[in-house]
């Protein structure tokens, strides 16, 4: 869950089928409304859009802070359709050019899927401002307040960390017992029961996490779970 699931939309114009050879249609910028509609696709979530540059190309550096815990950003991003657009999106004939402002062009932005509510952001934007902007777009899209849900999810993740460590310790002890006492050791049977119990707790915690991460949208039905849903075209 602690990663951003990116979509990389590529515009393909609908062209009539003609016999014989025809010249390829020139690339053109869509209107802002058309561009937002195309990039949103069938994914009902709001948009988090990152414009790649030569410095951050192929990385998440423009969104994430180095040397800082980005857990909250990761969790909030699960309720967004996260999109990366290429460096040449700033060329005036790029289909998605109109999604960005034309002066002091932002590096990334969060917006409702139609672009009606949009918050331009920069790579050096403070975490507080980033989370506030994400929260405002989420509040415009979902019925529930995402902030207490994030806190609940963070607690669940902390619990999973504890269980993971416990499971690793139990498996290490089991391997030691196998080497020292062999597979007939009664201690191994006890360790196996503890391993099974830890695995059940992990499964239950994952189920609770998935349930907590589901937010209902104000329209168009329920949003995808935290596993994310890529746009379909």
SULHUBEL-V58723 format. One record per backbone hydrogen bond with DSSP energy under -0.5 kcal/mol. CO is the residue of the C=O (numbers start at 1). NH is the residue of the N-H. If there is no record, write none. Layout:
BEGIN
CO;NH  CO;NH
END
This chain:
BEGIN
1;3  3;5  4;6  5;82  7;84  13;15  31;35  32;36  33;37  34;38  35;39  36;40  37;41  40;43  42;44  46;81  47;111  48;83  49;109  50;52  50;85  53;57  56;59  60;63  60;64  65;68  68;70  70;74  71;75  72;76  73;77  74;78  75;78  76;79  77;80  79;46  80;82  81;48  82;7  83;50  85;52  86;89  87;90  88;91  91;94  94;97  95;30  96;99  97;100  107;51  108;121  109;49  110;119  111;47  112;115  116;118  117;112  118;120  119;110  121;107  121;108  122;125  126;130  127;131  128;132  129;133  130;134  131;135  132;136  133;137  134;138  135;139  136;140  137;141  138;141  138;142  141;218  144;146  145;149  146;150  147;151  148;152  149;153  150;154  151;155  152;156  153;157  154;158  155;159  156;160  157;161  158;162  159;163  160;164  161;165  162;166  163;167  164;168  165;169  166;170  167;171  168;172  169;173  170;174  171;175  172;176  173;177  174;178  175;179  176;180  177;181  177;182  178;182  182;185  185;188  185;189  186;190  187;191  188;192  189;193  190;194  191;195  192;196  193;197  194;198  195;199  196;200  197;201  198;202  199;203  200;204  201;205  202;206  203;207  204;208  205;209  206;210  207;211  208;212  209;213  211;214  213;215  215;223  216;143  216;144  221;217  225;228  232;42
END
